Amino acid sequence: MRGNGTSWCDGRFLRFLENWLLDFSPAFGLWGYNSWTPLRWLRYAMRFYLQKLNPSAKARRWLAEESAALVVASRHETARTKKRVLGIVETAKDCVRSYLKSKRDAKPGRELIRFAVDLAQLDLVYRIGLLDLQPINEAMVEDIGNMLALVRPEEFRAKRTCVLNPTFGAASELVGGADGDLVVDGTLIDIKVNKNLEMGRDIFNQLVGYYCLSCIGGIDGCRGNITCVAVYFARFGILHRLPVDSFVEASRLPAHLKWFKATANRGVSSM
């Protein structure tokens, strides 16, 4: 595998993947988990907008819905709490349905952004068993709104296939149930809210990790192969693509995927 004259599969990448595969904790999700961050809020808001742009997009149910089911089934939560959680999810679903049915291609407004924040908070129930609904302030809503304003619809409107929060078949379980952000016409896209516009090695390694998962297990609901990986820098409105053939040497890929699976299986067996 190659890229800019250097093999991507060097010691740094192998160390990154080994730490990811062996130290990964399913409870915290991919690369750590904290819903109280703009990234988690934005992912829900982006999902709403991408469904608007791509009515035929393939999408699983929200993780927040899984969380709500856990809260309702819990013997430790009060009836009031259960009613509140169900109210958030059901009202959000109604609001999103109305938004998707509207004819205008408007981006999610303040009400939808607030629901995005609440839903992201609810995700913590499923991820780490924590229900902690914090108040939403205007600074949060404005931050997400500013990032949504930078989204260029032509970059995310699919000609063939759009998959939201894609999973990687059985390969997802190699790393505790990993899912990506989206796939648009063969491009696997990861969203970042970094304050620096920099394609660092950590971001590149993460994208290649997702690519490896797609090679091993495919992408649920999506035919065909991944031809590009990309990172969307949401604070800058920039989508940076990397064609797979710019860093993958096909003859060496099977050996690297074999190593990937073996390392992942060691990590899973030790949990």
Beta strands, then each sheet from edge to edge (+ up, - down):
strand 1: 58-59
strand 2: 162-164
strand 3: 182-184
strand 4: 187-192
strand 5: 228-233
strand 6: 238-243
sheet 1: 1+ 2+ 3- 4+ 5+ 6-
end
